[in-house]
Structure formats: structure tokens, C-alpha cells
Amino acid sequence: MKLLVKLNNSEINFGNDAVNFDVLKQRAYNLRWAEMPGGVIPLTAADSDFPCAPEIVDAIVRYSKKGYFSYTPKLGFSEFRESISKAFKIRKNEDIPPDLILPIDSAARAMSVIAKAFVKPGDEAIVCDPVDFLFKTSMEAAGAKIIFFPMKIVNGRIDFNDLEKYITPRTKMFGLCNPHNPLGLCYSIEDLDHLLRLSEKYGFYIMNDEIWSDMIYPDAAFTSIYTLGNRRNDRTLSVFGFSKSFGIAGLRAGCAYCTDPANFQKIVDASEVMTTIGGISSLSQVAGMACMDSGYYWVDAFRAHITKNRDYALERLSKMPFVKCYKPEATFVLFVDVSAAGMEAEKLANYLREEYKVAVVPGGKKFFGPGSEGYMRICLATSHEILEEGLNRIEKGLCALKR
């Protein structure tokens, strides 16, 4: 079945026939097709089942045909930094000068570099619970003691009213995932102002992860913390990656950026890009430029497809036993409460994979923090047909538990 999304007079196929299963089973790792036993549908890692925009492939081929893969500028191609700066302004209304953007090999690496640059042993870092495990991993590796801030959703919003209680004289960094993974929620301008006021009052840094900022559903809006002004964000240290929006996780393309030149220099020093230890490959930068300059039509069409998948999945899940699920505003994952099944999340995930041939990411401290126990995360970045069959299998598994 072909599912064509029409955007700006272009049709992009997000149907089942656009998914190359043979290639995915050879190349799609990290809990996905290449790591799964035969017959298992992976609704797991946040990675797309679709090929990337053809402009990205064409750009890599054109560059490669000349046969030279020489060293690149230590701070990245100037054209790439300019492309990122322009796209951030157009897409997010962020005024980030190109010379304060550091291309780097993935958003995950940028998080690690930022933690290394600003956190030292004995410091405390506040990590939301739940949130993507890379916040904890990067800050802990730098020597920080992790303080979990339990996230509560009140009236559809993340409630930060109690955050100040978790701040001590040793608090050095707070992790902001905007939009939030796995909750799929955006922050209001009031939330972000509250965070900045606390940062101004106590002097801690904000690690700001905006990797999901392009994946906002039509019924929601993304607000960047930079909306509150660059000067107020001197202690905001940001990361962005190309894996979620553009489907190029294997190219490991990302960037770190900020608004304070002195802090930017600390990021550069920690990244080791001024030697040949750190850095990002030439092909990753070429691909990244194609994303920024020519790929957003594909992102918008992909988002339209994901919106249909979200709405379909929510309808299906609402009828399944043990399930509670709210409507996310962003990301292409659903964070599903299955605590009523009376089974630890990891055991439930193993049960679904082994008995019903569908894989999900379990909640729990390994991936999202202890506050995520009793949840599972489902990825929507696939065809309707694959999603439908995956949900059929989840439903069968949950119904069998009910008997």
C-alpha cells in the first residue's frame, strides 16, 4: 500500500512499499531490525524505517565522486555552521551566530562534551525522571552526583513548582530535554522563564537538548528557551542532532552551541577538535548541510505521516487492557502506562518480544530513570502497516494477560 504525503506539490511515499526490509535487517542496529530475531517487529529505538531525503544521498555522492576525503577545518566547514545558524533562525527563531556553533559527531557526543567541559567530580547535576538516559550517562561520566527530579504532569503540563527544592550549593547543571523524550511534551514560555530564573539565582548551567525540536505535531507549538533572549541564556549549553528529523543516525551528525563566547571556547577545548582526536567527518557535514539547506520539505512531510500514525495508535491503545496513554505534542514516540498489567516493564517487554514477536523499549532505570517503571515506549516512525501489525501483537499479548 502506498501512503503518499503531498507537500509543496511534491509527493513523498511513506507507505509500506517505501520500507526496504532487506536493507534494514542488514543496517538498522540499536534494538532494531538487524538485532531482532526473525519475525519480530521492532517498535523500539527512535529511528526511522524510511530512507532519508534523496538530496542527502545526492550531496554525499557528489562529494565522494571527487575522490578526496581530506582533513576538514577543526571547527567544521564554515558553510555547515552557516547553514545551521540560518535553519535555527527560520525553524526555531533562535539567533545563534555561526561562530558559536560547533559541528560534532552526534548530539550524544555534544552532551558528553558539554558535561566534561562544565562538570567536575563533587558537583551535583539534576536529571529529570523520566528522561533519555544520555543526560545521566554524560553527567555521571564527568563526575557529577545525579539528583533525580521526579516529573509530574499536571493539567497536561510538566510541573516544575518543586524544582527549587532539589537545588543545593553543589548544583552545577540541570538537564532540559525540549521537547521531552519520552513524555513527548513541549515547555511553555512560563516553564522556561522559571528555569532561567533559577539558573540566574543559583548559577547552574542548563544542558539544553533540542534534538526533537523539528518533530512537533500540528496541534502543538515549540518554544525555544532562547526566545527569552540570548543574554539570559549565557549559561545555556545546547545540543542538536540530525538523526531524528532527517533519519541519518548512522552518519553521527550533530552540533553543540551556545551564546557566550567564553563558554563556547570551553566546549571547543573539551571536544578535542583542535587535535585530530575530536571532530566530525566530512561526509557527515556534507549530509548535514543538505539537511539544513534542502531537507526540511521531507521533514514536514514525515511529520504529517507521523501525525496520522500517532492518532491511529492512540485510538488503538485506548481500547487495550491495562493501558493508559496521553496525546503527545512532539517526538515520534508514545510513552504508555502499562503498570496495571502488574508486571515489571522489562519483563513485559520480554514477554511481548518472545511470545508475540513485537519489541518495545521498557521503562525503568536503564533507559529513562526509576520513575519510568511500569511504562513502555513505542516508536511510530514506520509505515501504517507495520505499526498496525505491531499494535495487533501488543493487543494480543495484553489480552492474553487479562485472561
C-alpha positions in Angstrom: 0.0 0.0 0.0 1.3 3.5 -0.9 0.7 6.3 1.5 1.6 9.5 -0.3 2.1 12.7 1.6 1.7 15.8 -0.7 3.7 18.8 0.3 4.6 21.8 -1.9 3.4 19.9 -4.9 5.8 17.0 -4.1 4.6 13.5 -3.2 6.7 11.5 -0.7 5.9 7.8 -0.2 5.6 6.8 3.4 3.8 3.5 2.6 4.9 0.0 3.3 6.5 -0.3 -0.1 8.9 2.5 0.8 10.4 0.4 3.6 13.4 -1.7 2.4 13.3 -4.6 4.9 16.4 -6.3 3.4 18.5 -3.2 4.0 17.0 -2.6 7.5 17.8 -6.1 8.5 21.4 -5.5 7.4 22.0 -2.0 8.7 19.4 -1.0 11.4 21.0 -1.7 14.8 20.4 -0.4 18.3 17.5 -2.6 19.2 16.1 -2.5 15.7 15.7 -4.8 12.7 19.3 -6.0 12.5 19.4 -7.1 16.1 16.0 -8.7 16.3 15.2 -12.4 15.9 13.4 -13.3 12.6 9.7 -12.2 12.6 10.0 -9.7 15.4 8.7 -6.2 14.7 10.8 -3.5 16.4 8.9 -0.5 17.6 11.9 0.4 19.7 14.7 2.9 19.1 13.7 6.3 17.9 14.9 5.8 14.3 13.0 5.9 11.0 12.2 2.9 8.9 12.2 5.1 5.8 15.2 6.1 3.6 16.3 9.7 4.0 15.6 12.5 1.6 17.3 12.0 -1.8 19.0 15.4 -1.6 21.1 14.0 1.3 22.2 11.0 -0.7 22.9 13.1 -3.8 25.1 15.5 -1.8 27.2 12.6 -0.4 27.6 11.1 -3.8 28.7 14.4 -5.4 31.3 15.0 -2.7 32.5 11.4 -2.9 32.9 11.3 -6.6 35.9 13.7 -6.5 37.8 11.1 -4.5 39.3 13.3 -1.8 38.5 12.8 1.9 41.0 15.2 3.4 41.1 16.7 6.9 38.4 19.2 7.5 38.6 22.6 9.3 38.9 21.9 13.1 35.7 23.8 13.9 33.8 22.3 11.0 33.0 23.6 7.5 32.1 27.3 7.7 29.3 26.6 5.2 27.8 24.0 7.5 27.9 26.3 10.5 26.2 29.0 8.5 23.5 26.5 7.3 22.8 25.5 10.8 22.5 29.1 12.0 20.1 30.0 9.2 17.9 27.0 9.8 17.7 27.6 13.5 16.6 31.2 12.8 13.9 30.1 10.3 12.7 27.0 12.1 13.0 28.0 15.8 13.6 31.7 15.8 17.0 31.2 17.5 19.7 33.8 16.9 22.8 31.7 17.1 25.9 33.1 15.4 27.7 30.6 13.2 30.9 31.1 15.1 29.2 29.8 18.3 28.1 26.6 16.6 30.4 23.5 16.8 29.6 20.6 14.4 30.3 17.4 16.2 29.7 13.6 15.8 26.2 13.4 17.2 24.0 15.1 19.8 25.0 12.4 22.2 28.7 13.4 21.8 27.8 17.0 22.3 26.1 16.1 25.6 29.2 14.3 26.7 31.5 17.2 25.7 29.3 19.8 27.5 29.2 17.7 30.7 33.0 17.3 30.5 33.5 21.0 30.0 31.4 22.3 32.9 31.0 19.5 35.5 33.7 18.1 37.8 33.7 15.4 40.5 31.8 16.6 43.6 29.3 18.6 41.6 25.6 17.7 41.5 23.5 17.5 38.3 19.7 17.5 38.3 18.3 15.0 35.8 14.6 14.7 35.2 12.9 11.4 36.0 12.0 10.1 33.5 14.2 11.4 30.6 16.5 9.9 28.0 19.4 8.1 29.7 22.1 10.2 28.0 21.6 13.0 30.4 22.5 10.8 33.4 25.2 9.0 31.4 27.0 12.1 30.3 26.9 14.0 33.6 27.8 10.9 35.6 30.8 10.3 33.4 32.0 13.8 34.1 31.9 13.0 37.8 28.6 14.5 38.9 26.4 13.1 41.6 23.0 12.7 39.9 19.9 14.1 41.6 16.7 12.9 40.1 13.9 15.4 39.8 10.6 13.4 39.6 8.5 14.7 36.8 4.8 15.2 37.4 2.2 16.1 34.7 -0.4 18.4 36.0 -3.2 19.5 33.6 -1.2 18.3 30.6 2.0 20.2 31.6 5.2 19.2 33.3 5.1 20.7 36.8 8.3 22.5 37.9 6.9 24.0 41.0 9.0 21.8 43.3 12.3 22.0 41.3 13.9 24.6 43.6 13.8 22.1 46.5 16.3 19.9 44.6 18.9 22.7 44.1 21.8 22.8 46.6 25.1 24.8 46.7 26.7 22.0 44.7 24.2 22.0 41.8 26.2 22.6 38.7 23.9 21.6 35.9 20.2 20.9 35.0 19.2 18.7 32.0 16.5 20.2 29.8 15.1 18.0 27.1 12.9 20.2 25.0 10.7 18.7 23.6 10.8 16.0 26.2 11.7 12.4 25.4 9.9 10.1 26.3 7.0 12.2 27.5 6.6 14.0 24.2 5.7 17.3 25.8 6.8 20.8 25.0 7.5 23.5 27.5 5.6 26.8 27.8 7.4 30.2 27.9 6.5 30.3 31.6 8.2 27.0 32.3 11.4 28.1 30.5 11.3 31.5 32.3 11.1 29.7 35.6 14.1 27.6 34.7 16.2 30.6 33.7 15.2 32.4 36.9 16.5 29.5 38.9 19.7 29.4 36.8 20.2 33.1 37.3 19.6 32.8 41.1 21.8 29.8 41.7 24.3 30.0 38.9 23.9 26.5 37.5 24.2 25.6 33.8 21.4 24.3 31.6 22.2 21.4 29.2 19.5 22.1 26.6 18.8 19.2 24.2 16.7 20.2 21.2 17.1 17.2 19.0 13.3 16.7 18.8 12.5 20.4 18.1 11.5 19.7 14.4 9.1 16.9 15.4 6.2 19.0 16.7 2.6 17.9 16.0 0.3 20.4 14.2 -1.8 20.8 17.4 1.2 22.0 19.4 4.0 24.6 19.3 7.6 24.5 20.2 9.1 27.3 22.2 12.9 27.6 22.5 14.5 28.8 25.7 16.4 31.3 23.5 13.0 33.1 23.0 13.8 34.7 26.4 16.9 36.4 25.0 20.5 35.4 24.3 21.9 37.3 27.3 19.7 35.5 29.7 20.9 32.2 28.2 24.7 32.7 28.8 24.6 29.6 30.9 22.5 27.6 28.5 24.6 25.0 26.6 22.7 23.4 23.7 22.8 20.3 21.5 21.1 19.4 18.3 21.2 16.3 16.1 20.2 15.2 12.7 19.2 11.6 13.5 15.5 12.1 14.5 14.3 14.6 11.9 16.4 13.5 8.9 17.0 9.8 9.5 20.8 9.8 9.4 21.7 8.4 12.8 24.5 6.3 11.3 26.3 9.4 10.0 26.6 10.7 13.6 26.0 14.3 12.8 25.2 16.9 15.5 26.3 20.2 17.0 26.8 22.0 20.2 26.1 25.7 20.5 25.7 28.5 23.0 25.5 32.3 23.1 28.6 33.1 25.3 32.0 33.1 23.6 33.9 32.1 26.7 31.6 29.1 27.3 31.9 28.2 23.6 35.7 28.0 24.0 35.3 25.7 26.9 33.2 23.4 24.7 35.8 23.5 22.0 38.5 22.7 24.4 36.6 19.7 25.9 35.7 18.4 22.4 39.4 18.0 21.4 38.5 19.1 17.9 41.7 21.3 17.9 43.6 18.0 17.7 42.7 15.0 15.5 41.1 13.2 18.5 37.7 15.0 18.2 35.7 16.2 15.2 33.1 15.2 12.7 33.6 13.6 9.3 33.5 15.4 6.1 30.6 13.2 4.8 28.6 13.9 7.9 28.9 17.6 7.4 28.0 17.4 3.7 24.9 15.4 4.7 24.1 17.9 7.5 24.3 20.8 5.0 21.9 19.0 2.7 19.5 18.5 5.6 19.6 22.2 6.6 19.5 23.6 3.1 17.3 21.2 1.2 15.8 18.6 3.5 13.1 20.3 5.5 10.3 19.6 2.9 10.9 15.9 3.7 10.8 16.6 7.5 7.5 18.3 7.2 6.0 15.5 5.1 7.4 12.9 7.5 5.8 14.8 10.4 2.4 14.7 8.6 2.8 11.0 8.3 3.8 10.6 11.9 0.8 12.6 13.0 -1.5 10.1 11.3 0.4 7.2 13.0 0.1 9.0 16.4 -3.6 9.4 16.1 -4.2 5.9 14.9 -2.0 4.4 17.7 -3.8 6.4 20.4 -7.1 5.2 19.2 -5.9 1.6 19.2 -4.2 1.8 22.6 -7.3 3.4 24.2 -9.1 0.1 23.7 -6.4 -2.2 25.1 -6.5 -3.6 28.6 -4.1 -2.2 31.2 -3.2 0.8 29.0 -3.2 4.5 29.8 -1.8 6.9 27.3 -2.0 10.7 26.7 -1.6 12.6 23.5 2.0 13.7 22.9 2.8 17.1 21.5 6.1 16.2 20.0 8.6 13.4 19.1 7.6 10.2 17.2 7.3 8.0 20.3 4.4 7.2 22.7 5.1 6.7 26.4 2.5 4.2 27.5 1.5 3.4 31.1 1.1 -0.4 31.4 1.6 -0.6 35.2 -1.9 -2.0 35.6 -0.6 -5.2 33.9 1.1 -6.0 37.2 4.4 -6.9 35.6 7.8 -5.1 35.6 8.3 -3.2 32.4 11.3 -5.2 31.3 9.6 -8.5 31.9 6.5 -7.2 30.0 8.8 -6.2 27.1 10.5 -9.6 27.1 7.1 -11.3 27.1 5.8 -9.3 24.1 9.0 -9.9 22.2 9.3 -13.6 22.9 5.7 -14.6 22.8 4.1 -12.1 20.4 7.1 -11.1 18.2 6.9 -7.3 18.9 9.6 -5.3 20.6 9.2 -2.1 22.6 11.5 -0.1 24.9 10.7 -0.9 28.5 10.6 1.8 31.2 12.9 1.5 34.2 16.2 3.0 35.3 18.2 1.6 32.4 16.7 3.8 29.6 14.7 6.6 31.3 15.1 6.5 35.1 13.4 4.8 38.0 10.3 6.9 37.6 9.5 5.3 34.3 8.9 1.8 35.7 5.6 0.5 34.5 5.8 2.2 31.2 6.8 1.2 27.7 7.9 3.4 24.8 6.6 2.7 21.3 8.2 4.2 18.1 5.9 5.5 15.4 8.5 6.1 12.7 7.4 3.4 10.4 4.6 2.6 7.9 1.0 2.3 8.9 1.0 -1.4 8.0 4.0 -2.2 10.3 2.6 -0.1 13.1 -0.8 -1.7 12.7 0.6 -5.2 12.9 2.9 -4.3 15.8 -0.2 -2.9 17.7 -2.1 -6.0 16.9 0.6 -8.1 18.5 0.7 -5.9 21.6 -3.0 -6.1 21.9 -3.0 -9.9 21.7 -0.3 -10.1 24.3 -2.1 -7.8 26.8 -5.4 -9.5 26.2 -3.8 -12.9 27.0 -2.5 -11.5 30.3 -6.1 -10.4 31.2 -7.5 -13.9 30.9 
